[in-house]
Amino acid sequence: MVDDAFGAIVAKRRLSRRLAAMRLRAGLGLNEASDKLGWSRGRLDRFERNEWRLPDASHVRDLARIYQATDGATAALVPTFGDVAGP
């Protein structure tokens, strides 16, 4: 049980870092990305600082879409998302 929790924590941290890196590669600032999603800047900042509870798959897909991620990059987030959600 402890190993599962630790794995989910690591996966969530990894997902946060990947999303932040994707935003930077897309050349978007926090404000611009937040505006495109209709989110507050703080919400997106919390995602990237790993200060969010449980990710919603639609939010992860929306972020990948506005970051113009390739299908492969977006698909790579799906297993990570599953690991974050836990058992």
ABEGO torsion letter per residue (X at the ends): XAAAAAAAAAAAAAAAAAAAAAAAAAGBBAAAAAAAAGBBAAAAAAAAAGABBBBBAAAAAAAAAAAGBBAAAAAAAAAAAAAAAEX
